[in-house]
């Protein structure tokens, strides 16, 4: 027969009550410190640009993602100031700095990229 002392039962009961409450508080505190950046990469005619490389970074956080086939992107990150850089072949590099991502907020960013002129000479016969 298994014998459990009263102290062990009391410790288990307190752990079951205190730990879940502490976990919820910690998760809530973490959620409050997070932000979300979402947007669309567009050209000057508002056509969506798929496959653009988006870099979002500061001293503590770095991330690189691609715009979807609809030109959309979204990322969850800690609140703070960031530099946003977007690159796509055939377009000028786009930079936005500083960009403030506020805690508990979904920040919307539409990025308008300019087409690069073609390089070199094009010979037409």
C-alpha positions as CSV (number, residue, x, y, z in Angstrom):
1,X,0.0,0.0,0.0
2,X,1.3,3.5,-1.0
3,X,1.7,5.9,1.9
4,X,1.8,9.6,1.2
5,X,2.5,12.1,4.0
6,X,0.2,15.0,4.7
7,X,3.1,17.4,3.8
8,X,3.5,15.8,0.4
9,X,-0.3,16.0,-0.3
10,X,-0.4,19.6,0.8
11,X,2.6,20.4,-1.5
12,X,1.0,18.7,-4.4
13,X,-2.3,20.5,-3.8
14,X,-0.6,23.9,-3.6
15,X,1.5,23.3,-6.7
16,X,-1.7,22.4,-8.7
17,X,-3.4,25.6,-7.6
18,X,-0.5,28.0,-7.8
19,X,1.3,26.8,-10.9
20,X,-1.5,27.2,-13.4
21,X,-2.4,30.7,-12.1
22,X,1.3,31.7,-12.4
23,X,1.5,30.3,-15.9
24,X,-1.5,32.4,-17.0
25,X,-0.1,35.6,-15.5
26,X,3.3,35.0,-17.2
27,X,1.6,34.2,-20.6
28,X,-0.6,37.3,-20.2
29,X,2.5,39.5,-19.5
30,X,4.3,38.0,-22.5
31,X,1.3,38.7,-24.8
32,X,1.2,42.3,-23.6
33,X,4.9,42.8,-24.7
34,X,4.3,41.3,-28.2
35,X,3.3,43.1,-31.4
36,X,2.3,42.0,-34.9
37,X,3.3,43.6,-38.2
38,X,1.2,42.8,-41.3
39,X,1.1,44.4,-44.7
40,X,1.3,44.1,-48.4
41,X,4.2,44.8,-50.8
42,X,3.0,46.8,-53.8
43,X,4.3,48.6,-56.9
44,X,3.4,52.2,-57.8
45,X,0.2,51.0,-59.5
46,X,-0.8,49.0,-56.4
47,X,-0.1,45.7,-58.1
48,X,0.9,43.1,-55.5
49,X,4.5,41.9,-55.5
50,X,5.0,38.2,-54.6
51,X,8.3,36.8,-53.3
52,X,9.8,40.1,-51.9
53,X,12.3,39.5,-49.1
54,X,11.3,41.4,-46.0
55,X,13.9,41.9,-43.2
56,X,12.7,43.2,-39.8
57,X,15.4,43.8,-37.3
58,X,16.8,45.7,-34.3
59,X,19.6,45.0,-31.8
60,X,17.7,42.1,-30.1
61,X,15.6,40.7,-32.9
62,X,16.2,39.7,-36.6
63,X,13.8,38.0,-39.0
64,X,13.6,37.5,-42.7
65,X,10.4,36.4,-44.5
66,X,8.9,36.4,-48.0
67,X,5.8,38.1,-49.2
68,X,3.1,35.6,-50.3
69,X,1.8,35.2,-53.8
70,X,-0.7,37.9,-52.9
71,X,2.2,40.2,-51.8
72,X,1.1,39.8,-48.1
73,X,3.3,39.3,-45.0
74,X,2.8,39.0,-41.3
75,X,5.0,38.4,-38.3
76,X,4.7,38.4,-34.5
77,X,7.6,40.1,-32.7
78,X,8.5,41.8,-29.4
79,X,7.3,45.4,-29.2
80,X,10.0,47.9,-30.0
81,X,11.7,50.0,-32.7
82,X,12.7,48.2,-35.9
83,X,14.3,48.7,-39.3
84,X,12.2,47.2,-42.1
85,X,14.0,46.5,-45.4
86,X,12.3,45.0,-48.5
87,X,14.1,43.8,-51.6
88,X,12.9,42.2,-54.9
89,X,14.8,41.8,-58.1
90,X,13.8,44.5,-60.6
91,X,12.8,47.0,-57.8
92,X,14.7,49.6,-55.7
93,X,15.4,48.6,-52.1
94,X,12.8,49.9,-49.7
95,X,13.8,50.9,-46.2
96,X,11.7,52.2,-43.3
97,X,13.5,53.2,-40.1
98,X,12.6,53.6,-37.3
99,X,9.3,51.8,-37.3
100,X,7.6,51.4,-33.9
101,X,5.8,48.2,-33.2
102,X,3.6,48.8,-30.2
103,X,2.7,46.2,-27.6
104,X,-0.6,44.4,-28.1
105,X,-1.2,46.1,-31.5
106,X,-1.4,44.7,-35.0
107,X,0.6,47.3,-37.0
108,X,-0.4,47.6,-40.7
109,X,2.3,48.5,-43.3
110,X,1.8,48.8,-47.0
111,X,5.1,49.0,-48.8
112,X,5.3,50.7,-52.2
113,X,8.3,49.7,-54.2
114,X,9.7,51.5,-57.3
115,X,10.7,49.7,-60.4
116,X,14.4,49.9,-61.4
117,X,15.1,51.0,-64.9
118,X,16.6,48.3,-67.0
119,X,20.4,48.0,-67.0
120,X,22.5,48.1,-70.2
121,X,21.3,48.5,-73.7
122,X,18.5,46.6,-75.3
123,X,19.0,46.0,-79.0
124,X,15.9,45.7,-81.1
125,X,16.1,44.6,-84.7
